[in-house]
Amino acid sequence: MGALHEGHLALVRQAKAECDVVAASVYVNPLQFNDKKDLERYPRHPQEDAQMLAASGCDMLLMPEGNELLQHLPSLKFELGALGEVLEGAHRPGHFMGMVQVVERLLHFVRPDVAYFGEKDRQQLAVVRSAAKQLHWPLQIIGCPTVRAADGLALSSRNARLNERERQEAPVLYRALQAISEAAFKLSVEDALAAGNAVLAQVEAVKPDYLTIAHPETLQPLKHWNGLDEAVALVAARLGPVRLIDNITLTK
């Protein structure tokens, strides 16, 4: 959605290394916003974005404006199921359906063989994979590792809206996930979550929406490890004017 950073450019470089031609899109999708003020405040730097993409090896750029992208094709009939009822689906109703509508249109116009998505938006990646399977999209979906700052904060366009103090406090989300990772599969799910919550509580300004351990594919919250060798810890929290999300994979 623009305001590009190193996390986005890493996707372009991986695509360039593995494919003949790389296309990218920059589109602040109105269907993904529940709050009109958040849509208005979302950072937009189209010229800088285009320059950064070109320098990273992007061959084609789609930069539709307004609602023109939404007017050419009918709305999709797609079932999110349980995946759309938890985590971001519960906190941002309609967000994922709006995202899938636009992704499908972009894929329709570009017809790529492979599409690259960042694992930072883990639930978005899971929803796209589910849509690809349900709607028989003829392409491969590849998830790419989250790119982080030196202090562990996951790169995000929204980070630019943090003031200096908030930016120093924000890495507590990653530290909470690390605390869960250290306890995962050694302690109970409840105790692992308690370790993460104890870290989050160290920064009073951070207001969590959720901190959970979930199944790595369905993202349904776990109460027990249930014989799994892998799970995922996910967090969303508000800090100042910004809502941040992050996740890490837990391995046995």
Buried (B, 14 or more C-beta within 10 A) or exposed (E): BBBBBEBBBBBBBBBBEEBEEBBBBBBBBBBBBEEEEBBEBBEEBBEEBBEBBEEBBBBEBBEBEEEEBBEEEEEBEBEBEEBBEBBBBEBBEEBBBBBBBBBBBBBEBBEBEEBBBBBBBBBBBBBBBBBBEBEEBEEEBBBBEBBBBEEBBBBBBBBEBBEEEBBEBBBBBBBBBBBBBEBBBEBEBEEBBBBBBEBBEEBEEBEBBBBBBBBBEEBEBBEEBEEBEEBBBBBBBEBBEBBBBBBBBBEE
